[in-house]
Amino acid sequence: MKRWWLAAGVAAAALFSLGWFARHPRAHSWREVARKEPRPLPVSEVVIESEGMHPRILRGIHPGGNAWRWAAPSIALALDPPDPNSPAYLELDFNLPAEMSGRFRNVTVTGWVNGVEAGRKVCVPGRQIFAAEAPRAAIDRKTPVEVEFRFDRSYRDAESGQERSAIFVRASLIEYERTVKYREKHLAAVRQAFDAQLEARKQEIAPARRKELLRLFHDLPVWNKLEFLGVPIIKNPLDLWMVQQIIYEQRPDFIVETGTYRGGSALYWAYTLNAMGLTASRVITVDIDELYQDAAKHPLWRRYVEFVRGSSTDSEVVSHIASRVRGKKTLVMLDSDHRMFHVLRELKMYAPMVSPGSYLIVEDTHMDGVPTYPGEGLGPFAAVRRFLAEGGSRDFEPDYSRERLVLTYNPGGWLRRK
C-alpha cells in the first residue's frame, strides 16, 4: 500500500514542478471571446435546498424554516420543457410522512401539464416518486409550462393553520434519461459494465483491489485544497500528468475544456503549451460562471487562454468553438455538469471537433463507475458507454494505456479518435 501512495506523491510533485520551469514571456493582450451575456439557462427542475422560496414556484408550497416544505392539496410550478424533439417526463419527488397513515390509508396524486392531465398514481405513506410522460400537445400550448400536482387527501394543521397534503422535495419536467425510472433501470447495468471492463483488461491488480484503491484515493481530504501557482485546481494529479503526456505527443493547436471553474486546469494547460514552445496554440475554456479572475492575472493565461461564457451545450457556444478549431489539431476535455444526459450531449457535440489520433477525455467516470458517488446515479461513465453504443465506437475507442498509473479518475474515459 505504501508504495502506491509514495508513487502518487512523487508523480504529483513532479507534475506541479512543470509550471515553475516554464519561462514567463512578454504578456500579450488577453482576448475574451463571447462577451455578450449568455442566454439564460432553462429551469426544468425545482428542488427545495434552502429556506428561500424558488421563483418558479407559482402556488401551493407553504413557507417554512427548513430545506423542505409542506405542500397544499394543489401545487403549481413554471418549468421550461426539454428538447422539443425528445419526449418530456413529469416527475414529482415527495414524502407522505408515516404519521399520516393514521389519517388516511392512501393518497392519489395527479399530474397536469398546462391544464391537461398527464397521469395519476395511488400512493401509501413514505417516500414516493410520481412520473408520467407529458403530453407534447399540452407542452406546446405555453412556455414556460405550468406544471400542477393535485392530492386528493389533506388535513389542516392546528398550529400553523396550513392545509397539508405531502412534503415537497423536487419537481421536474425532464428528458427520460434524467428520470428516476431510467436511472434505476440502467444503473446496475452500468456498474456491471464497469466491472466487466476491469476484468477484461487483466491487469496485475485485481479489479476489486483497484476499485478499493480508487475509493481510498478519492476519499483523501485534499482535493478541494490543491492549487497550481496559487489557483485552485480540482484535478487528480496523476491525470494531469497523463494529459501533459498527451499534449506533448499530440502537439495540439487547440485544447478545448468544458468546465473552467477557477481556471487552474486551463492555466496548467497554458504552462504546458508554453514549455513546449507551442506559442501559436490556444486553450478554449467554457463555463456558465466567471470565477477565473485569479488565474487571469498570470501572463500565460493572457497569452494562451480564451474564455467562453455560457453553457457548454448551448448551440451558439458550440458553433463558436467549432468554427475556431475547424481543420486544426484539437484535444477536448469534458469536465462540467457530470449528469449523464449532459455529458452525453457534450460527447455528441464536441466529438466532431477532435482531430484523428487525438483525444476526447471524459473526466470523472469514476463517479458512477467505481462508484465513488453511489447516491448520484448515472453520470460520465454511463454517458461514455451509451455514446460508444450509439455509434461513437465507429470513430473513437477507449485507450486503456492512459490508465497505467491505475489511480485515474477517468477509467474508460480516455477516448482516442481513430
N, C-alpha and C positions, 0 to 999 in steps of 0.2 A: 504493500500500500504506500509506504513512504517514498518509494521510487517514483510513483505516479505524481505525487504532489511536488517532489523535487524537480521532475521534468517539466511540470507545468510552470513552476516558479522560474526556472531558468529560461524557458521559452518566453514567458511574459516579460521578464527583464530585458531580454534581447529585443523583444518586439518594441517596447516603449523607448528603447535607446535609438531606434531608427530615426526618429524625428530630430534628435539632438545632433546627428551627423549631417543633416541637410543644411546647406548654407542659406542664409536669408538674402534673396536677391532684392533688387530695387523694386519697391512696391508700385504696381500699376493701378490705374483707377479701377475700382470694383464695379462690376456690372450686375445689377439685379434684374432678372427678367420677370415678366408678368407682373408689372407694377399695379395694374388695376385690381380693385377689390375682387376676390374670388366670389363666384356665385354662392349664395347661402346653401349649406348642406341640407338635404331633405331630412325631415324629422319623421321617421317611420316607427318610432318606439318611445314610450314614456315609461320611465322607471322611477319609483319613489326612492330617492337616495339621500334626501336631506330634509330639513324642516321646512324649506320653502315650497311653494306651490308651482308646479310646472306650467308655463304659459299655454301649453297645448291642451290643458285640462279645461273643458268647457263647463262642466257641471257634475255634481254628484259625488265628489271626493271631499270628505269632511276635513277641515284643518285639524292639526294636531302637533304635538311636540316631538314625535318620533319619526324615524325614517321609514314609516309605513302609515297607511291611512285607512280608516273605516270608509266603506262605500255606502252610498244611499241605494235604494232599490233600482235606480236608473242612473248610470254614469255615462258621460259622453266626452270624447276627445277629438281633436282635429289632427289627422295624421296624413303625411304625404305618401302616396302609393309608390310601390317599386316600379321597376322597368315595365312599361306598358306591354311589352312583348312577352312577359312572363306572368303566370298565374300569381295572384296575391292571396295570402292567407291571413285571416283574422285570428289573433291569439290573445288570450287573457290568462294571466297567472294570478291566482287569488287563493285565499285561505278561508275556509269555514271553520272557525275555532271549535274545539271539542265541546266547549260549554254550550254551544248552540244545539247540540244533539238533544238536549232536554227541552228545547223549544219546538223543533220540528225535525222529522226524520231525514228529509232531503230537500234540496233546492233545485229548481230548474232555472238555468240561465240561457238567455237567447242573445245572439249577436246580430247587430244590424249595421248595414253599410249604406250611408246616405238614404236611410229610411226603408231599405229593402232587407228583409230577414236573410241572414247567411246560414244560420243553423241554431241548434239548441242541444243542451246536454243536461241530464239529471245527475246531480252531484250529492254525495254524502259528506258529512263533516270531515275536514282535513285539507291538505294542500291539493289544489286542483289546477288542471290546465284545460281551458276551453279552446278548441281550434276548429276552424271551418274555412273552406275556400270562399273567398269574397266574390260575389257576382261581378264580372267585368263590366256589364252594362251599368250597374249601380255605381261603380268606381268612376266611370266616365261622366257621370252626371255633374260632379262638382269636385274641385280640388282646392284646398286640402279636403280630404274625405272626412265626413262626420261619422265617427265610429261610436256606436252605442251598445251598452250591455245592460240587460234588464234581468233582475232577480224576482222570482215570484214569492219569496218569503222575506220577511224583515221583522224587526222589533224596535221599539223605542227605548233607548237608554234613559233610565230615570235621572241619572246625574247630569248628563250633558243635554238631554232632550233630543239627541240625534236619532234619526231613523236609520238603523244599521242593517245591512244585509250580508256583507262579507268584508274581508280585509284585502284591499287592493295592493298588488305587488308590481305588476307590469302589464301593459297593453301594447300590442304591435299590429302593424299591417305590413307584412314582410313576404319575401320570397320563400318558397317551400324549403329551400336549403337552410334557411335560418330558423325553422320551426323546431320545437322540442321533439315532435314526431320524427322528423328527419334525423335529428341528432341521435335519438335513441336507436333508430333503425340501423344507422351506419357506424356508430362509434365502436361497437365491438369488432366489426369487420376491419376498421382502420387499425385498431391495435393488434389484431391478428396479422394483418399485412405487415406491420412494422416488425413484429416478432419473426415472421417468415423471412423478411429481408435480412435480418441479422443472422438467422440460421443458414441461409443460402450462401452467405459470404464466407463462412467457415474461418473466421479469424482465430488467432491464437487465444483470444479472450472469449470465454463462453458468453452467449447473448445475455443471460441473466446477470452475469457479473458486469458486463458493460453497462446495462441499464442501471444497476446499482451504483456504479461509479458516476454515471451521468447525474443521477439524483443527488448524490453526495456533493458533486461539483456544483450543481445548480443551487444547492441549499447553503453554500458558503455565504456569509453575511458581508460580501464585498462588492457585489455587482452595482449597487447604486452609489458607490464611493470611488469608482475608477475614474481617472482623468487622463487626458492626453494634452500636455502643455497647458495645464490648468483648466481645461474644458471637459465637462462631464462626457463620458463615453460609455454607454451601456452595451458593451460587446464582450464576448468571450475572447480573451487574448489569443487563444490558440487558433480561433477562426480568423482573427485579424492577421495573424502570421500567415495563414494559408492564403488569404486573399492577396496579401502583398506578393506572395509567390506567383499567383495567377497574373497579377498586374505585370510583374517582371517578365513572365513568359509571353503574355499577350500583347504588351505594349499598346494599350488601347488609346484611341483618340478621345473617347468619351467613357466616363463612368457615370451611370445613372443610378441614383439611390432614391428610393421612396422611404420617407420617414426620417426627417432631418433631426428632430428633437433639438438638442442644444448645439449640434454641429460638430461634435467630437469626431465622429467617424469621417465626415466629409473633410474635415481638417487633416485627418490622418491620411486619407487618400491623396490630398493635395501635397503633403510632405513626401509621400511615396513617389508620386509623379515627378516632383522636383528633384528628388535624389537620383532618379533615373535619367534626368535630363530631358524629360518629355514636356518641354515648355509650351508646346502647342496644344497639349491635351487639356481637357476640362472635366470638372466634376459638376454634374447637374443633380441637384438635390431638391426634393419636393416635400412640402408639408402644409397642413392647414393652418399651423401656428408659426409665428416668428419668434423663436426662442434662442436664436443663434448669435445674439449680439456679442457675447464674449469671444466666440470663435471668429467673428468677422473683424476683430481687432488685429488678428495676425496677418502679416503681409502676404503669406502664401494663400490664405483664404481669398484675399482681394485679387490675387493674380489668377487663381485656378477655379474658384467655385462660383457657380451660378445658381442662385436660389429661385425656385418657382413656388409661389404661394397658391395653394389650392388643394383639392382632393386629388390623390394620385389616380383615381379612376374617372375624374372629370374629363369629358371628351375633348374640351378645349386644351386642357393641360397636356393630355396625352398627344394630341395633334401637334402642339408646340414642340414638345420634346422630340417626337418622331421626325419633325422637319429638321431639327438641329443635328440629329445623329445619322440621318439618311446617307447611306453609302460609306459610312465610317466604321472603323473597328470599335465595337461597343460592348461593354460589360455592364450587366444590370444586376442590382441587388434589391430585393423586396423586403422591407422591414418597417411597415406601417401598421395598419389595422390587421390583427392576426386572426380574425374570424374567417372561417373557411370561404364563405361566399365572397368576401372582399379579396382575399388572396387569389382565389380562382379567377376573379375578374382581372386582377393585375396581371396574372400569368398570361391570359389571353391577349391583353392589350400591349404588354411590353415584350412578349416573346419575339414578335417580328423585328424588333429593334436590335436583337442580339446578332452579332456577326458570326459567320461559320467558324467553329473552333473555339469561340469564346463561351462565356458562361452566363446563365440565368440562375442566380443564387437566391433560393428561398430560405430566409432566415427563421430560426426558432421552430423548426419542425419537431424539436424535442417536446414541445408543449403538449401536443396531443399524440405524439408517437410513443414516448417512453411510458407513460406521460408524466411530465413534471408538474402540470397543472390539470389534474384529473377532473376537477369540477368545471373546467372551462368549455368542455365539449369539443366539437370539431374545429380544427384550426389549420395551420400551414401544411402539416403532413397529409391531412385528408385532401387539401386542395391540390397538392402535387400529384397524389395518387389519381385523382379524378382528371386532372389536366392531361396526364400521360395516357389514361384510358380513353379519353375522348379525342385522341388524335395528336396530342403533343409528342407522343413517342416517335412519330414519323421524323421529327426534327431534333428532338432532344433525348438524351439518355443520362441517367444518374452516373456521375463519376465518383465511384467509391474510393478511389485513390486519394481524394481530398479529405477523407476521414481517417487517414492513417495516424493522426495524433490522438485518435479514439475519443477524446472528450470534446467532440464538436457539438454545437447547439443546432447544427443543420443536417442531421442524418437523413440521407435520401434527398436533400435539397440542393446539392451541387449539380445542377443540370448543365451539361455541356451540349452545345449545338453541334450537330453532326456536319 
